[in-house]
Amino acid sequence: MRDLRIVFMGTPEFAVITLKYIIEAKYNVVGVITAPDRPAGRGRKLQQSAVKEFAVANNLTVLQPTNLKSPEFLEALKSLKPNLQVVVAFRMLPKVVWQLPEFGTFNLHASLLPQYRGAAPINWAIINGETLTGASTFFIDEKIDTGAMILQKETPIEQNDTVGSLHDKLMTLGAALVIETLDLIKDDKVKTISQKESEDLKDAPKLTKENTRIDWTLSATRIYNFIRGLNPYPAAWTVITNGEQELNAKLYDVEILEESHNKELGKISVDNNKLKVAVKNGYILVNEIQLPGKRKMKTKELLNGYQFETDAKVL
């Protein structure tokens, strides 16, 4: 049985539950690497990452490098004498870092690799209408999310799942998978499987302003999947023309209404305090929306004080 000395690397809330599971499983975490504190909010006060807050509360040693190749950071990392590194929702590591520990560096990825390699696997699985996803652990190598796989676990994607609800499912499923992986490494029982390359692999690129805009020419189902795959973060957006106004709006909770109509695609109509957008084979019913300079609100609440003109539409 190996005596593991673990360095954990992660930044957002998704990584916190895994670190919590590792501590509760009585594994020896000799250090935590996370992002530097950053200004946030209206006051631009320095804010700690979710992982740092948890690590400090549990009296763990924390390093926050701005440069992962700097001699100072590498010296500090080596001084912790790690023989294993666990990475969850962190940035890409240079070879000098992931090659350091004796038992390697493994990563938790929120997809069934080799599908959905990249920065936003949870979002793209929903956007693409998948009904199954999961989590994978693998040893890091030179490329992004291509290393030898250790374990995988599946979970269904429900019809009404959003990226928010699926994130939370995968957060706990992934944390349990990390513990199973640690147990295998501790007992020297890991049997890795190489990822198979094929032409039908889908990737999960970083979300940008360009690839989060709604295309209203798509089918109702594809628009619905697109919006829920970005709800609540970073949110799908569209341009609304309303009389003289042209507004960038974010859409959150939506439904499909299967009704025949002969309206122009993108035409907005308000009926019985409900906001509908005409699409192929029906409507997208908008239940939650955010207009510029306003908070996210239920559409019924918005319609109490905001009026859509008869020629209003989305672009």
Secondary structure, DSSP 4 states (H G I P E B T S, - for coil): -----EEEEE-SHHHHHHHHHHHHTT--EEEEE-PPPEEETTTTEEE--HHHHHHHHTT--EE--S-TT-HHHHHHHHHT--SEEEEES--PPPHHHHT-STT-EEEEESSSTTTTEES-HHHHHHHTT-SEEEEEEEE--SSTT-SPEEEEEEEEPPTT--HHHHHHHHHHHHHHHHHHHHHHHHTT----BPPPP-TT--EEPPP-TTTTB--TTSBHHHHHHHHHTTTTTT-EEEEEEETTEEEEEEE-SEEEE-----PPTTBEEEETTEEEEEEBTEEEEE-EEE-TTS--EEHHHHHTT----TT-EE-
